[in-house]
Amino acid sequence: MRLFRYCLLLILLLPVLAKAAGQPDNLQPLPDALPPPPGVTDANEEPEITITKKGENTVEEYRIHGELYMQKITPAHGVPYYLMKEDQEGGWSRSDGPTAPLAVPKWILFRF
């Protein structure tokens, strides 16, 4: 019970102590943000979505800058699944739910 009282007292005194500490007098405003370097695209860009019917399946293709990176396949009877592009060589991995598939990094370190 004594520990509870000390914790409660500490919780009540923390805002008072924080206000008493105050702010330093030599604060400077932050400079304006620099523009992004050339060649960098907007990260908030919306993908282009193309919806087509292939047999009884509905296929939604997601593209950014014309490059296909994901497909959502919705069968006539069943659960939709996703095909995610693994690498630039055209490898695809299947994902059946909201969790992302395991993406193994395939960085190119050297080319000879």
Salt bridges, closest charged atoms under 4 A:
GLU45 OE1 - HIS65 NE2 3.40
GLU61 OE1 - ARG63 NH2 2.98
GLU67 OE2 - LYS85 NZ 3.96
GLU86 OE1 - LYS106 NZ 3.65
ASP87 OD2 - LYS106 NZ 3.14
ASP96 OD1 - ARG94 NE 2.85
